[in-house]
Amino acid sequence: MRALIALAVAAALALAAPAAARACAGDLSDIAYWRAVLRDPDPRVRARAATALGENRTAGAGPALREALRDPDEEVRRAAARALERLEPRR
């Protein structure tokens, strides 16, 4: 199911913003891949990567998302914060 969601998101993003589609190409459990994507030069790619990690509640993504909270781009920071809320909801 997660792979299907990632594929659908990648297809939609490919139509809207080709660079952002790169953020949905990897295995959701491959944290090293996602760390690299969260450092992509394109902020749309970084934001989409953070969103994908949160939507899929990817185990082990917390540290990478916390790093993204310091991203220079505001939208990336917002996406990382939303993703962390999904991964680590307040009690």
C-alpha positions as CSV (number, residue, x, y, z in Angstrom):
1,M,0.0,0.0,0.0
2,R,2.8,2.4,0.9
3,A,4.5,1.7,-2.4
4,L,1.3,2.5,-4.2
5,I,0.9,5.8,-2.4
6,A,4.5,6.8,-3.1
7,L,4.0,5.9,-6.8
8,A,0.8,7.9,-7.0
9,V,2.4,10.9,-5.4
10,A,5.4,10.6,-7.6
11,A,3.2,10.6,-10.7
12,A,1.2,13.6,-9.6
13,L,4.3,15.5,-8.8
14,A,5.9,14.6,-12.1
15,L,3.1,16.4,-13.8
16,A,3.2,19.4,-11.5
17,A,6.9,19.8,-10.7
18,P,9.4,17.4,-12.3
19,A,12.2,18.2,-9.7
20,A,9.9,17.4,-6.8
21,A,9.1,13.9,-8.2
22,R,12.7,12.9,-7.2
23,A,11.6,13.0,-3.6
24,C,9.3,10.0,-4.1
25,A,11.6,7.7,-6.0
26,G,13.2,5.8,-3.0
27,D,12.3,3.0,-0.7
28,L,10.5,4.6,2.3
29,S,12.5,2.5,4.7
30,D,15.9,3.6,3.3
31,I,16.7,6.4,5.7
32,A,20.1,7.1,4.2
33,Y,18.4,7.8,0.8
34,W,15.9,10.1,2.5
35,R,18.6,12.0,4.4
36,A,20.3,12.7,1.0
37,V,17.0,13.8,-0.5
38,L,16.4,16.1,2.4
39,R,19.7,17.8,1.3
40,D,18.6,18.2,-2.4
41,P,19.3,21.6,-3.8
42,D,15.7,22.1,-4.7
43,P,13.5,23.1,-1.7
44,R,10.4,21.5,-3.4
45,V,12.2,18.2,-3.3
46,R,13.2,18.6,0.3
47,A,9.7,19.6,1.4
48,R,8.1,16.7,-0.5
49,A,10.6,14.3,1.0
50,A,9.7,15.5,4.5
51,T,6.0,15.2,3.7
52,A,6.4,11.6,2.3
53,L,8.3,10.5,5.5
54,G,5.5,11.9,7.6
55,E,2.6,10.6,5.5
56,N,4.1,7.1,5.6
57,R,5.2,7.3,9.2
58,T,8.6,6.1,8.2
59,A,10.3,4.5,11.2
60,G,13.7,6.1,12.0
61,A,13.0,9.3,10.1
62,G,12.8,11.5,13.3
63,P,16.5,12.5,13.4
64,A,16.5,13.5,9.7
65,L,13.3,15.4,10.0
66,R,14.6,17.2,13.1
67,E,17.6,18.3,11.0
68,A,15.2,19.6,8.4
69,L,13.7,21.9,11.0
70,R,16.8,24.0,10.5
71,D,16.5,24.1,6.7
72,P,16.8,27.6,5.2
73,D,13.5,27.2,3.3
74,E,10.4,27.9,5.3
75,E,8.2,25.4,3.5
76,V,10.8,22.7,4.1
77,R,10.7,23.5,7.8
78,R,6.9,23.5,7.9
79,A,6.8,20.1,6.1
80,A,9.4,18.7,8.5
81,A,7.4,19.9,11.5
82,R,4.1,18.4,10.1
83,A,5.9,15.1,9.5
84,L,7.3,15.0,13.0
85,E,3.8,15.6,14.4
86,R,2.7,12.5,12.5
87,L,5.6,10.5,13.7
88,E,5.8,11.8,17.2
89,P,2.3,13.1,18.2
90,R,2.1,15.1,21.4
91,R,0.6,13.3,24.3
